[in-house]
Amino acid sequence: MRNMVTMAAALVLAAAAGAPGGAPSAERVIELPFVPIRLVVAGDPAGTPPDSPDNRVDLNLPSSDWAGVASLFISHDGVYGYICSATPISPHHILSAGHCVDEDDNGTNDFGTNIWIVFNYDGDDSHIIYPDNVAGVYVHPNYTGFNNPNVNDDLVIIELIDPLPEEIPIYPVYRGEQALELEFTTVGYGLSGTGVDGYTVGASFEVKRVGTNVIDDAYDDDEGGPLPEVFAFDFDGPLGSGFWGGPTLGNDIEHTLGGGDSGGPSFVDVDGEWQLATVNTFIFGWNYGGGVVIYPPYFGSGGGGILVNAYIEWIDTFIDPEPGIPGDLDGDDDVDQFDLGILLATYGLFPGDEHYDARGDIDGDGEIGQFDLGILLANYGLLG
């Protein structure tokens, strides 16, 4: 769940959008045993050991493992908007949840490039990226929004014009196998509280919290691919009260999510390196029968999100693109009328303009113009 917030009106506005790839594939409805609610809650303050939201705060220091995790302010007017969390996966790319920019839940970006990215790697607001440095906002082409039955494909990549400062950590994407009971560490800027008292602390652009849980269940690719795309976990109390069984990881360790954690990362430790394994996107209540339903964020509820290893191919088109034919804007190994259409639709535009699509800037000069058109026409009809 995103969380509604306000930000100082002194911030500067801009707008643009674009999305790579073709039309969504035919989908299968993945049946979930719960109703997801789009978005770190701590344990029991009286448990052993005792816990509180303050115990979960990660200090904004360069030495922190989570110094690169960012908060997002997503707004039409720069005053009222939503807070989400996000992760840099290259010097030019930030990964978050697609629903963070999908205000009406229909699977499309409703904010253009009206996104502020806040890093706190060396104190509060150490580095803020303003909308005029956002080149494009790319929702996964198969994402259909929370008004539709599937929660799959809930990802967005934010592309930057200027690279991130070298001091900001970049996190590698986890490319290993996802397995049940895989332990992960979550970082986010969302609502917090306890599993006993519920949400008691608001979301913040400068305060991130950390918790740990395990993958308890996973759900298939709705387009029929070989890898599961969605994961879920339960929130065990101090004695283990989750519906998928325990035991708990520990009262001061196990966590669940709150509004504003959407889009935030969960990491796994691979040979001493923290790698981005999931993007957190939803929470849910559980019906225990007999009229007993436990809602988040109380002990016995749950949360989950997207398994990023199922989306490596899409992510790599941004962070590690294969060499191709200049002018092949849709990545289908030829230069044809579809590529020409993409370029003409954004001809004459600059980063920050509405409908700007960075794919059309073939020569990388910051403008989609005659030189880009010339390159495309020179290669028109070529096959990869």
N, C-alpha and C positions, 0 to 999 in steps of 0.2 A: 504494500500500500504506500502510495506517495503520501506526504503529509503537507497540508496547506500551511504556508508561512508567508511572512512579508520580509522585504529587504529594502535597504535604503534606496530612495529614488534617484540618487546620484549616479547609479550605474547606467551605462550607455546601452541602447537598444540596437539590434540589427535583425535581419531575417533572411533565411534561405532554406532550401530543402532539396532532396534528391534521394533516389534509392537504386542501388545496382541490382541486377538480376531480372529475371522474367517474372511471369505470372505465377502465383502459388500453385503447387501441385495439388492433385486431388487428395483430400484428407479423409482419414478415418477418425471417428470420434473415439478418443481414449477414455474409457470409463474409469473414473477415480472414485475411491470409496469415501470421499469427502467433498465438500463444496469449498473451493479455494477462494480466499479473499485477497485481492491484491494489496500489497503493502503500500538493543540486545537486552533482552529482558533477563534479569538475574534470578538467582535461586531464592530460598526462604531466608528472610532476615533472622529467623529464630532457629534455623537449621544448624547442622554441624558439618563443616565450619560455617559460621554465619556469612551472609552475603548481602550485597546492596548494589544499586546502580553505580555508586561511586567506585566500588571495587573493580568494576569492569572498564573504567575509563583508561584509554591509552594516551599517555602524555604526548604532546605535539613536539617531539624531539627528533632530530636527524638520526639518532641511534635506534629509533623504534623500527621493528620489522615492518610496521604498517604505515610508515611515514608517507608512502605514496598514495594511500587510499584517499579519495577526494569526495567532497559533497557537491551536489548539483543544485542550483536554483534555476527552475524552469518556469518562465513567466511570459505573459503577453505584454505587460506594461512595465516590467522592472520593479514593481511594488508588491503585487500579490502573485503568488505562484505556489509551486510545489518543491519539496526537498526530496532528493534521492541520494543514493551513494553510487560510487563508480570507481573503476580501476584503470590505470594506464597500462596498455599492453604494447605500446610502441611509443617513440617520442612524438608521434603525430596522431595517436589513436587512443580513445577512451572507450571502455566497454561498460554498458549499463543495461537496464531493463527497458524493453520496448514500450511497456505501458507507462513509463515515466513521461513520455512525450505524446501519449495517446489519450487526450483528455476525454474524448467521447467513446472510448473503448471499441472503436471499429477497426483497429489495426493499423492506423496511419498516423504520421507525425502531424500534430496540430499546432506546433510552436515554431516551425522553421528552425532557425539557428538561435532562437532567444534562450540561450542557455549560458549560465555563469558557472564556471568550474572552480571550486575553492580547494586549494591545497594548504595543509597545515603542517608541512614537513619540518618547519623550523620555527614553531610558534603559530599562534592564531593568524589565519589569513596570510600565510607566508607568500603565497603566489595565487593571484586570481586571474583566470582567463575570461575575457569578456566576449560577448557574442560576435564582435567584429573580427575575432580571431578564430571563429568556427567556420570551416570551409564547407562542411556538409554534415547532415544527420541522417544516418542510414538504418532504418528499421529493417529487421530481417524480413525478406520478401514473403515468407510463409506465415508470418505472424498475423493472426486474425482478430486479436483484441479480446477483452474479457466479456464482451457481449456475446461472444460465440462460445461453443462448448469446450474448445481446447485451450489449455494453458501453454502448450508447446510453443517454441520458437520466439519466446518473449525476450528478445535481445535488440539492442541498438548500439551502433558504433558511431561515435562522435569524432569527426576528423578535424584536425587543427591545421591552420595555415602555418604558424610558426612552431617549431619544436619546443617541447618542454625543456625547462632548465635541466642541466646535467645533474643537479643535486636531487631531483625527484626520482625515486626508484621506479623502474619499469618492471612489471611482473610477467614472467613467462607463463604461457598458457599450458595447462596440464594436458599431456597427450597420452597418458597411460590409461589403463583400464579402470573403469568405475566399478566398484564392488560394494555389495551390501556390507554394512558395518565399517565402511571406510570412514575414518575419523577426520573431521575437517574443523578449521578455525574460521569463524565469521567475524568480519569487521564492518561496522556501519554507523551512520549518524542519526539513526531513528529514535523513536520513542523508547523509553526504558521504564523499568519498574521491577516488580518481583512476581514470581509465580503464585504468590499468596495474595498480594494486594492489587495486582493488575498494573496498568500503566500509570505511573506517577510522575514521570519526568518527560519534558517535551523534547522534540527533535531539535538539533542544533547544527549549524554549519561548521562549528569549530570543535565539537565534542564527539569523538568516536569511541565506541565501546567494542569489546572483544568477548567472544564466548566460543564454546566448543560443543559439537554434537556429532552424531554419526548418521550415515545414510541408512535408513531403515527400509525403504522401499523405492522402486524405480519403475518408470512407465515408458511405454514404447514410443518410437518415432511415429507420429501420426501420418507421415507420408510413406510408411512402410520400410524405412531404412533399417540397417542392422543394429544400430546402437540405441539404447534408451536415451531419451531426451530430458525427462523430468524426474526429479528425486523428491523424496519427502522424509521427514523425521518427526519423532514425537519428543515432547518436552517432559522428561522424567523429573519427578520431585525428589527430595532427598533420599527417599526409600525406594524410588523406582515406581512411578505410577503411570507410565506411558502405556498406550494401548498396544504398542508393538513389543512390550516387555522391556525389562531392564537388563542389568542394573543401571542405575544412574552413573554418569561419569564423575559425579561429585557435585555437591550443592553449590560450590563456588566456581564450577567449571561449565556445567551444562547450561544451555541458553535456548531462547527462541527469539523471534523477530518482532519488530515494531514498525509502524508507519515511518517512512524515511530511510529504512534499511533496504528498500527495494533497489535493485540494481547493484547492490553492494556485493563484495566478493566473499567466497569461502575458499580458503587455501588448504593445500595438503603439503606435507613436508616430504620432499623427494631428495634423499641424500643430503640433507641439510639446507636445501633451497626451497623456499616457499613458492609454490606454483598455484596459479588461479584455476580452481577445479569447478566452481559453480558460481552462478549469478542468482542471488536470492530474490524471489518474486512474489511469494504468497504465504499466507498463514491460514489456518482452518481450525474449526471446532470438531469435536468427535462425539458421536452419539454412542453412549455406552449401554443403551437400552434401559427400559423401565422408566423412561422420562428423564434420564440423566444425560444432559449434553454439557460438555465442558468447552467453553469458548476461549480463544486466545486473549490474553497471554498467560492464562492460568495453567498450572501443572496439569498435564493430561491432554493439552491441546497439541497442535503441531504446526509445521511450516515446511517450506521447500522452495524449489526453483528449478533452474536450468543446468543441465550437465554440459559444460562447455566442450568436452572432447567430442561430442556428437556434432559440433559445429565448426570443427577445425578447418574444413575446406572453405567455408564461407569466411571465417576470420582471416585465413591466409590470403584471400584475395585482396585484403587491405594491408596487412602487415608484412606479407611475404609474397607479393604477386609474381607469378611466373612471367618470364619475358614473352611477349606476344607481338602481334602485328600492330604498329602504331595506327590508331584509328579503330581498333576492335573494341569499342566502348562497352559492349554488353558481354564480352568475354566468351563468345561462342566460336572462336577460332576462324572468323572470317570478317571482312569489312563489307557491309551491305547496307541496304536501305534502312535497317533498324538502327544501325550506328549513326547514319546520317541524320535520322530523325531525332536521336538523342542530342546531337550537337546543335542542330538547327533550333531545337526547342529552348536552348539556353544561349544562343548566339548573342554576343555583345554584353554578356553579364559578367560581373565581378564577384569574388567572394563576399558574402553578406547580402547580395541582391536576392530578392525572392525568386525561387525556382532555380537558383544557381546549382549546377551539377558539376562537381570537380572532375568527373570523367571527361568532360568536353575540353578541358584545358590540357591538350595533348602535349604542348611544348613547355608546360609548366611555368609560363610567364605571368600567371595571375589573371589572365583575361581569356575569355573564349571568343576568338576572333578569326580574322582571315588566315592567319598562319596555321591555326588548328584545322580550319576547313581545308586548306591546301594540303596538309599532311594526310588527312582522311581521304581526299579525292585522289591523291597520288597512289594510295594503296587500295582504292575501291576495287572490289572483286577478288582480292587476294584471299587465299585460304591458308590457315596455319599448318 
